[in-house]
Amino acid sequence: MANLKRYVIERDIAGVGGMSIVELCGAARASNCALEKLGGTVQWQHSYVAADKTFCIYLATDEDAIRQAHRVQRHSVHAHHRSAADHRSADREQLKRRSDACAAPA
C-alpha cells in the first residue's frame, strides 16, 4: 500500500447539522460504498458536522485520489487541505534525512 497522507475535506451542505444520526450514518455508508470503487486509494476516517458544513478526515495517496473520490461520491467540495500533522511529519523526516547526511562520514 502506498504511503497515505491525511486530508481535511470541507463541504458546504445546507442543513446538515439538523440531520438525524440515522441520516448521517446512511450518508457515510453511501459515501464509503462509493470509495470502495477506488481500490483503497482513499479511506474515510471520520467527520465533524456543523450547521451547514462537514469537515471530513480522509487518508489518500495524493490530491488526485481525493478529487477522484469527490467525483465518485458526487459531492461538491468547498476546499481540501493536507493535514498540518502530515506536513509536520514530512518536515521532520526531511530534517532527519538532512541531519543523517551531515553526520555521515565523508
C-alpha positions in Angstrom: 0.0 0.0 0.0 1.3 3.4 -0.9 2.1 5.9 1.8 -1.2 7.6 2.7 -1.5 11.2 3.6 -4.2 12.8 5.8 -6.6 15.3 4.2 -9.3 17.5 5.7 -12.2 18.0 3.3 -14.6 20.9 3.8 -18.1 20.6 2.3 -21.0 23.1 2.2 -24.2 21.1 2.8 -27.2 23.2 3.7 -28.9 21.9 6.9 -26.5 19.0 7.5 -26.3 19.9 11.2 -30.1 19.2 11.5 -29.8 15.7 10.1 -30.6 12.7 12.4 -27.9 10.2 13.3 -29.6 7.7 11.1 -29.4 10.1 8.1 -25.8 10.9 8.8 -24.9 7.2 9.1 -26.7 6.5 5.8 -24.8 9.2 4.1 -21.5 7.9 5.5 -22.4 4.4 4.3 -23.2 5.5 0.8 -20.0 7.5 0.7 -17.9 4.6 1.8 -19.6 2.3 -0.8 -18.5 4.8 -3.5 -15.0 4.8 -2.1 -14.7 1.1 -2.4 -14.6 1.6 -6.2 -11.3 3.4 -5.9 -9.4 0.3 -4.7 -8.1 1.7 -1.4 -6.5 4.9 -2.7 -8.9 6.9 -0.4 -10.1 5.9 3.1 -12.6 7.9 5.2 -11.7 8.1 8.8 -14.3 10.4 10.5 -16.3 13.6 10.0 -17.3 16.7 12.0 -20.7 18.2 11.3 -21.6 21.9 11.8 -24.8 23.7 10.9 -24.2 23.9 7.1 -20.8 22.2 6.7 -19.0 19.0 7.2 -15.3 18.5 7.8 -14.2 15.0 6.8 -10.9 13.4 7.5 -9.6 11.1 4.8 -6.4 9.2 4.1 -5.4 9.2 0.5 -2.4 8.5 -1.7 -2.5 12.1 -3.1 -4.7 15.0 -4.1 -5.7 13.4 -7.4 -7.2 10.5 -5.4 -9.2 13.0 -3.3 -10.5 14.7 -6.4 -11.5 11.3 -7.9 -13.3 10.4 -4.7 -15.4 13.5 -4.9 -16.4 12.7 -8.5 -17.3 9.1 -7.5 -19.2 10.3 -4.4 -20.9 13.1 -6.4 -20.2 15.6 -3.6 -19.3 19.2 -4.1 -16.3 20.2 -2.1 -15.6 23.7 -0.8 -12.0 23.0 0.0 -9.5 20.3 0.7 -6.3 20.6 2.7 -3.5 18.3 3.6 -3.5 18.0 7.3 -0.9 20.1 9.3 0.1 16.9 11.2 1.2 15.3 7.9 3.2 18.4 6.9 5.0 18.4 10.3 5.7 14.7 9.9 7.1 15.2 6.4 9.2 18.1 7.6 10.6 16.0 10.5 11.5 13.2 8.0 13.2 15.7 5.7 15.2 17.3 8.6 16.2 13.8 9.8 17.5 12.9 6.3 19.5 16.1 6.2 20.8 15.5 9.7 21.8 12.0 8.8 23.5 13.2 5.6 25.5 15.7 7.6 26.5 13.1 10.2 27.7 10.6 7.6 31.5 10.3 7.3 32.8 11.8 4.1 
